[in-house]
Amino acid sequence: MLSKKTKYAIKALVHLAKNYGGGPILIGTLSQKEKIPKKFLEAILLDLRKQGILASKMGAGGGYYLLKKPAEVQLSQVLRSTGGPIALIPCVSINFYEKCDDCPDENICGIRDVMTEVREATLKILSGTTLEDILNREHKLNSLISNTKEKK
């Protein structure tokens, strides 16, 4: 399950991707439009800036903006930069590995074997999905809903 921090980071990044090239967006505006607590959002955006995904501009006309093109920001990068493991259990995590306390031998653990496959499939999807892909999906879904409403 995604943490609140990761979910808010994705929401903020999608908003910034929709406005890519349009200049910086104030934290207050982003907080209000995406319904993210401002203090929490400040910490998230600072982390994303440290990761090289965002940049900020101070003063009048300032705020945050994407440093990379939406097509260059992978969801796997966002999850990892907000501290979220991709694996469902710690013994199959690439970046957050921990041995399971209740497992006598992880080399013959069937659960671990299945969860490794789940991690690989998840990683493939998240690494192959960018902010631009999310925008395209939203556009496609909006078109489908609009077409459905027009037919009624």
N, C-alpha and C positions, 0 to 999 in steps of 0.2 A: 504494500500500500504506500502511496506517495505521502510524504510528510507535508504538513501545511506549508513549510518553507519552500519545498520543491514545487508544490502546486501554485503558490503565489508567484514564485520566480517564473514559471512557465506563463502564467497569465500576464505578468508584467512584460515579459519578452515578446509575447504575441502582440500585445498592444503597441509596443515600440516597433515591432516589425511592420505593423499596419501603417505606421507613420514614418517608415524608413525614408531617409532623405529629406524629411520635412522639418528638421531641426530638433533641438532638445525639448524634452517634455518635463515639466516640473513634477517633483515627487508628489505634491499635493494633488495635482490634477490626476496623476496616475493612480494614486491611492483612492481618490473619490470615484473615478470611472470604473475601476476594477474591484472596488470594495475590499481593499486590503488595508489593514491598520498601518498608519503612516510610519510609526516608529519601527515596526517589523519590516516594512518595505524598505526603509532607509538602510537597515542592516543587510537585507538581501541584495539590494542594488550595489552596495559597497563591495560585497563578496563577488558579485558578477563583474564588477569593474576590476577587481584584483585578478580575476581569471582572464581578463582580456576580452570579455564579451561585450562589455559596455564601456563608454567613456562619459565624462561629465564636463559640463561647462558652468563656470561660476558667473554670478552677476545677472544683470538684466538680459533676458532671452536665454537664460541658462537652464540647466536640467540635465537629464540623462538621455542618451541616444545609443543605438547599436553601433558598435565599432566595426562589426563584421556585417556582411550582407546576410539577410535572412536565410539564404540558401547555404550559408557556411556555418550556421549554428545548429549542431546536432542535439537532439534531445538527450542522448547519452552523456554529452558534455555538461548539459544543464543539471542532470541528476547528480553527476559526480561532483560538480562544483558547488552544489548545495548540500553536500555531505550525505547524499543518499546512496546506499548500495543498490545495485541492480539485482543481485541475487536475493532469493527469498529466504535462504538460510545462510548463516555466516560461514559454514564450512565449504561453501562453493563460491564464495565471494572472491573476486580478483583483487580488489583494493581494500577490503575490510575483512579479510579471512580471520576466522577464529575456529578453533577446534570445538566440536560439540561435546559438552560434558557427559552426555548420556550415550555416546557412541563408542563401543568397544574397539572397532576397527573401521575407519572411514573408507578404506580401500575395498571393502566388500559390502558397504552399506547401499542397499537398493534405493533408499530414499535420496541419498546424496547423488546417486547416479541419475535419477530422474530429475532432480533439481538442477543438476549441471546442464542437462538438456534444455530445461526451462530457461536457465540463465543465458545460454547460448542463443536460443530463439529470441528472447527478449532483447538481448544486446544487438542482435542483427536488425531487429525492427527499430530500436531506438537510435542506433548508429546510422541507419538508413533514412531516418526521418528528421527533417529540418524545420525551422520556423516557417520557411516558405511552404513546405508541404502542409503544415497546419493551416496556413492562410488559404491554400488551394482547396483543402478539404472543407473549410468553413464556407468558402465561396460556392463549392459544389452542393453542399448541404442546403445553403440558403436558396440556391436555384431550384433544388428539388422541392423544397417547401413552398416556394413561390408558385411553381408549376402546379403543385397539388391544390393549392388554394384557388388558383385561376380556373381549374377544371370543375370546381364545385359550384 
